[in-house]
Amino acid sequence: LTGPRQSGKTTLCRSALEDFDYVSLESLDNRQEAITDPRGFLDKFPRGAILDEIQRTPDLPSYIQEYVDQDKQGQRKFVLTGSQQLEVSHSVNQSLAGRTAVLRLLPFAYAEIFGDSDELPPVSDLLFTGFYPRIHAQQLSPVDALSAYVSTYIERDVRSLSNIRNMDAFERFLRLCAANIGQLLDYTRFANDVGVDQETIKAWLSLLKASYICFTLPPHSGNYRKRLVKSPKLYFYDVGLASYLLGIRKQEQIQAHPLRGALFENYVITDVLKTLWNRGDDRPLFFFRDSSGHEIDLLMEDGADIHLLEIKAGRTLTKEQFKGLEWYRELRPEVTRSAQLVYGGEHLETRYGCPVLHRGAIAKGVNLNVA
């Protein structure tokens, strides 16, 4: 089970698997024992255990493999959690290929906090607060909590994954990522703005992706007979963290912020991603843009079928907002199965043949069929 720090991995495992022994490998004593005497360490758990922060002991999965292979009755099961997908996936894939199921847990989805309530929270509240469970569970100030998150977790994780000498430049890069939410990745521009080379930018972005801070949305390709953009778009796994990195320190600042639309887009896309992952559905997500400027914010494949989602932060609907959806449906009517629009208003309705969803109806309204 992987995911960003403080996304609830430990809480989920301990509440869902109450009969399992729990061991945190963040503890120096546990970690030293697992490193110096891995077989003796694993012998303490004849039924298996939850091993938290497995990336702290990257060799341990190799020893777990021995026990799993010897356990013909399947009596010993290990649940491994980690906040660094690069480290976890490498050790798991090398040692436990074919013996594992890999799940990912992101911060709360909208429905996990607000359920089916008809009372919608303000858009600015969602974008400012974000969805890390601890902020909601303890009613923390998002600014204070996210400040600590950046200094304590992001910088520590980055240092453990790579020997970055210029942390000031890396912090500029991190804030630049927030300023480019929903934009095409341009490594040359990033390198010029931060003052490092392109290879460094690519390496740093890999670190953010490995730590579940950022992700990239690839462009959709296919037999379009049109020139398509080839660069991915950049998003954050938590929109509140992005707002914090943009220097937003009050909820009221969201409404007039020039990146409000990009932050809302980030929120919607990650809520779709969370809903899919929470259901065990890892289908890829895409965006579409051609050289003429036609664009779809989110495109989902369902076999040969395609589902479209356009995202608008405004509270007022206009015909102009539906042009991209109409254009794509005319371009590929044989595969387009749904075309929907999410906006910043309050109502559920149908306009121009497209269902319109508000911020609280994304998981229920978007076509997320699971086979």
C-alpha positions in Angstrom: 0.0 0.0 0.0 1.7 3.2 -1.2 0.7 6.8 -1.1 1.9 10.2 0.2 2.8 10.7 3.8 -0.2 11.4 6.0 -2.7 10.0 3.5 -4.0 7.5 6.0 -2.1 4.3 5.1 -1.3 3.3 8.7 -4.7 4.2 10.0 -6.4 2.2 7.2 -4.2 -0.9 7.7 -4.6 -0.9 11.5 -8.3 -0.5 11.4 -9.0 -2.9 8.6 -6.5 -5.6 9.8 -6.9 -5.5 13.6 -5.6 -9.1 14.0 -2.3 -8.3 12.3 0.8 -7.3 14.2 1.9 -3.8 13.4 5.6 -2.8 13.1 6.8 0.7 12.2 10.2 0.6 10.4 10.5 4.3 11.2 11.5 3.1 14.7 15.2 2.9 14.9 15.1 -0.3 17.0 12.8 -2.1 14.6 14.7 -0.9 11.6 18.1 -2.0 13.0 16.8 -5.4 13.8 15.2 -5.8 10.4 18.5 -4.8 8.7 20.9 -6.8 10.9 18.9 -9.9 11.4 16.1 -10.0 8.8 15.2 -13.7 9.3 15.1 -13.4 13.1 12.9 -10.3 12.7 10.4 -12.0 10.4 10.3 -15.1 12.6 8.6 -13.0 15.2 5.5 -12.8 13.0 4.3 -16.4 12.2 1.0 -15.1 10.8 2.5 -12.2 9.0 2.4 -8.5 9.9 1.9 -4.9 8.8 5.3 -3.5 8.0 5.0 0.2 7.9 7.4 2.4 5.8 9.0 -0.6 4.1 11.3 1.7 2.0 13.4 2.2 5.2 14.6 -1.4 4.8 14.8 -2.0 1.0 16.4 -5.5 1.3 13.6 -6.9 3.6 11.3 -7.9 0.7 13.9 -10.3 -0.5 13.7 -12.2 2.8 9.9 -11.9 2.8 10.0 -13.7 -0.5 11.5 -16.8 1.2 8.8 -17.0 3.8 6.0 -16.5 1.2 7.4 -19.2 -1.0 7.7 -21.6 1.9 4.2 -20.9 3.1 2.2 -23.2 0.8 -1.0 -22.8 2.8 -1.0 -19.0 2.6 -1.1 -18.6 6.4 1.5 -15.9 6.6 0.6 -12.6 4.9 2.5 -9.3 5.0 1.1 -5.9 4.3 3.8 -3.5 3.2 3.3 0.3 3.3 5.5 3.0 2.0 5.4 6.7 1.0 8.0 6.5 -1.7 6.6 4.7 -4.7 10.0 4.5 -6.5 11.7 2.7 -3.6 8.7 0.5 -2.8 7.9 -0.5 -6.3 11.5 -1.4 -7.1 12.0 -3.6 -4.1 8.6 -5.2 -4.4 8.9 -5.7 -8.1 12.3 -7.3 -7.9 11.6 -9.6 -5.0 7.9 -10.2 -4.9 6.8 -10.1 -8.5 3.6 -12.2 -9.0 3.1 -12.5 -5.2 1.6 -9.1 -4.4 -1.3 -6.8 -5.0 -0.2 -3.1 -5.1 -2.8 -0.5 -3.9 -2.4 3.3 -3.7 -4.0 5.5 -1.1 -4.2 9.3 -1.8 -5.6 11.9 0.6 -9.4 12.0 1.1 -11.7 12.1 -1.9 -14.5 14.6 -1.6 -17.1 11.9 -0.8 -15.0 10.6 2.1 -15.4 14.0 3.9 -18.7 15.3 2.8 -20.6 12.2 1.7 -23.9 12.9 -0.1 -24.7 16.1 1.7 -26.7 18.6 -0.3 -24.9 21.4 1.4 -21.8 22.1 -0.8 -18.7 23.6 0.8 -17.4 26.7 -0.9 -15.0 26.1 -3.8 -12.4 28.3 -2.1 -12.5 26.2 1.0 -11.8 23.0 -0.9 -8.9 24.5 -2.8 -7.4 26.2 0.2 -7.7 23.4 2.8 -7.0 20.4 0.6 -7.7 16.8 1.6 -4.9 15.5 3.9 -6.8 13.5 6.6 -5.0 15.0 9.5 -6.1 18.6 8.7 -9.7 17.5 8.7 -9.6 15.1 11.6 -7.8 17.6 13.9 -9.3 20.8 12.5 -5.8 22.2 11.9 -4.9 25.4 10.2 -4.1 24.4 6.6 -1.3 26.9 6.5 0.4 25.6 9.6 -0.1 22.0 8.7 1.1 22.3 5.2 4.1 24.4 6.2 5.2 21.6 8.5 4.4 19.1 5.8 6.7 20.8 3.3 9.6 21.2 5.8 9.3 17.9 7.6 8.2 15.4 5.0 8.9 16.7 1.5 12.4 18.0 2.2 13.3 14.9 4.3 12.0 12.5 1.7 13.8 14.3 -1.0 17.1 14.2 0.9 16.7 10.5 1.5 16.1 9.8 -2.2 18.7 12.1 -3.6 21.7 14.1 -2.5 20.4 17.6 -3.5 23.0 20.1 -2.8 21.1 23.3 -3.6 17.9 23.1 -1.6 17.1 26.7 -2.3 16.9 25.9 -6.0 14.9 22.9 -5.3 12.4 24.9 -3.3 12.1 27.4 -6.2 11.4 24.4 -8.5 8.7 23.1 -6.1 6.9 26.5 -6.1 7.3 26.8 -9.9 5.6 23.4 -10.2 2.6 24.9 -8.3 2.6 27.9 -10.6 2.4 25.6 -13.6 -0.6 23.5 -12.6 -2.5 22.3 -15.6 0.2 23.6 -18.0 2.3 21.6 -20.5 5.6 20.6 -19.1 8.4 22.7 -20.6 11.7 21.5 -19.2 13.7 24.2 -20.9 11.7 27.0 -19.3 11.8 25.3 -15.9 15.6 25.0 -16.2 16.0 28.7 -17.1 13.7 29.9 -14.4 15.3 27.8 -11.6 18.9 28.1 -12.9 19.8 24.5 -13.4 20.0 22.2 -16.4 17.2 20.2 -17.9 18.4 16.9 -16.6 18.3 18.2 -13.1 14.7 19.4 -13.6 13.8 15.9 -14.9 15.5 14.2 -11.9 13.7 16.5 -9.4 10.4 16.0 -11.0 10.9 12.2 -10.7 11.6 12.7 -7.0 8.3 14.6 -6.6 6.4 11.9 -8.5 8.2 9.2 -6.4 7.0 10.9 -3.2 3.4 11.3 -4.4 3.7 15.1 -4.5 3.1 15.7 -8.2 2.0 13.6 -11.2 1.8 14.2 -14.9 -1.3 13.7 -17.1 -0.3 12.4 -20.6 -1.8 13.6 -23.8 -4.2 11.1 -25.5 -2.9 9.7 -28.8 -4.6 7.7 -31.5 -5.7 7.8 -35.1 -6.8 11.4 -35.0 -5.1 12.5 -38.3 -4.3 15.7 -36.6 -1.1 17.1 -35.0 -1.4 16.6 -31.3 0.7 18.0 -28.5 3.1 15.5 -27.0 4.0 17.1 -23.7 2.2 16.0 -20.5 0.5 18.3 -18.0 1.5 18.8 -14.4 -0.7 18.4 -11.4 -0.4 18.0 -7.6 -1.9 15.0 -5.7 -3.3 17.5 -3.2 -4.7 20.8 -4.3 -4.3 22.4 -0.8 -0.5 21.8 -0.9 -0.4 23.5 -4.3 -2.3 26.5 -2.9 0.1 26.7 -0.1 3.1 26.6 -2.4 1.5 29.4 -4.4 1.7 31.6 -1.4 -2.0 31.6 -0.6 -2.4 32.1 3.1 -6.1 33.0 3.4 -9.1 31.3 2.0 -10.4 34.7 0.7 -7.3 34.9 -1.6 -8.5 32.0 -3.7 -11.5 33.8 -5.3 -9.5 36.4 -7.1 -6.3 34.4 -7.6 -5.3 34.1 -11.3 -4.8 30.3 -10.9 -8.2 29.6 -9.4 -9.3 27.9 -12.5 -6.2 25.7 -12.6 -6.6 24.8 -9.0 -10.2 23.8 -9.5 -9.1 21.7 -12.5 -6.5 20.1 -10.3 -9.2 19.3 -7.7 -11.5 17.7 -10.1 -8.9 15.5 -11.8 -7.5 14.3 -8.5 -11.0 13.5 -7.2 -11.6 11.3 -10.3 -8.2 9.7 -9.8 -8.9 9.0 -6.1 -12.3 7.5 -6.9 -10.8 5.2 -9.4 -7.9 4.1 -7.2 -10.2 3.6 -4.2 -12.1 1.1 -6.3 -9.0 -0.7 -7.4 -9.3 0.7 -10.9 -6.0 1.9 -12.4 -7.1 2.8 -15.9 -5.0 5.6 -17.4 -6.3 9.1 -17.6 -5.4 11.6 -20.4 -6.1 15.0 -21.8 -6.5 16.0 -25.4 -5.2 18.9 -27.3 -4.4 19.4 -31.0 -2.3 22.0 -32.8 -5.4 24.0 -33.6 -6.3 24.6 -29.9 -9.1 22.1 -29.5 -8.8 20.7 -26.0 -10.5 18.3 -23.5 -9.5 18.6 -19.9 -9.9 14.9 -19.0 -10.3 11.9 -21.2 -11.0 8.4 -19.8 -10.8 5.1 -21.8 -13.2 2.3 -21.1 -12.1 -0.4 -23.5 -12.7 1.0 -26.9 -15.0 3.7 -25.5 -14.0 7.2 -24.5 -15.5 9.4 -21.8 -14.9 13.1 -21.8 -14.9 15.6 -19.0 -14.6 19.4 -19.3 -13.8 21.5 -16.2 -14.8 25.1 -15.6 -14.4 26.9 -12.3 -17.0 29.6 -13.0 -20.5 29.5 -11.5 -22.2 30.6 -14.8 -22.7 28.2 -17.7 -22.2 29.5 -21.3 -22.5 27.8 -24.7 -18.8 28.5 -25.3 -17.8 26.2 -22.5 -19.3 23.2 -24.3 -17.6 23.8 -27.7 -14.7 21.4 -27.0 -17.0 18.6 -26.0 -19.2 19.2 -29.1 -16.2 19.3 -31.4 -14.8 16.0 -30.1 -18.1 14.2 -30.3 -18.4 15.2 -33.9 -14.8 14.1 -34.5 -15.2 10.7 -33.0 -18.8 9.8 -32.6 -18.2 6.1 -32.9 -16.2 5.9 -29.6 -17.5 8.8 -27.5 -19.8 7.4 -24.9 -20.3 10.3 -22.6 -19.4 14.0 -22.5 -19.8 15.9 -19.2 -18.9 19.2 -17.7 -18.0 20.0 -14.1 -18.4 23.6 -13.0 -18.1 25.8 -9.9 -21.9 26.3 -9.6 -24.4 24.6 -7.5 -26.9 22.8 -9.8 -27.1 19.4 -11.6 -28.6 19.8 -15.0 -28.2 19.0 -18.7 -27.1 21.6 -21.2 -26.5 21.2 -24.9 -26.9 17.4 -24.5 -24.2 17.2 -21.8 -24.8 16.4 -18.1 -23.5 19.2 -15.9 -22.0 18.3 -12.5 -21.1 20.4 -9.5 -18.0 19.9 -7.2 -19.9 17.4 -5.0 -21.2 15.1 -7.7 -17.9 14.2 -9.4 -17.6 10.6 -8.1 -21.3 9.8 -8.6 -21.8 11.7 -11.9 -18.7 11.0 -13.9 -18.8 7.8 -15.8 -16.6 5.6 -13.7 -17.8 2.2 -14.7 -15.7 -0.6 -13.2 -15.6 -4.0 -14.9 
